[in-house]
Amino acid sequence: NAPRSAVTLVRSQCVNTTRCVLGFVHAAESGAALPGAVVFLQSDSDSAMLVAKSDEQGVFLVQDPPAGRYRLSVFQ
């Protein structure tokens, strides 16, 4: 993993939720944040697809996804 040159602070975005998927999308080579990346969560149990987009700091959030296992894919 490449070292980051800055610290990213994430607000408490999952405070009033039952479940939350919160992540940071970054370039593998440089570690730089990737704003505008599209994050797909595909449910293992059915065809449900949840979609989120990373913000200007590369942070994405999915609030209250149904319980279960998911496969995560990211596209820039």
Secondary structure, 3 states (H helix, E strand, C coil): CCCCCCCCCCCCCCCCCCCEEEEECECCCCCCECCCCEEEEEECCCCCEEEEECCCCCEEEEECCCCCCEEEEEEC
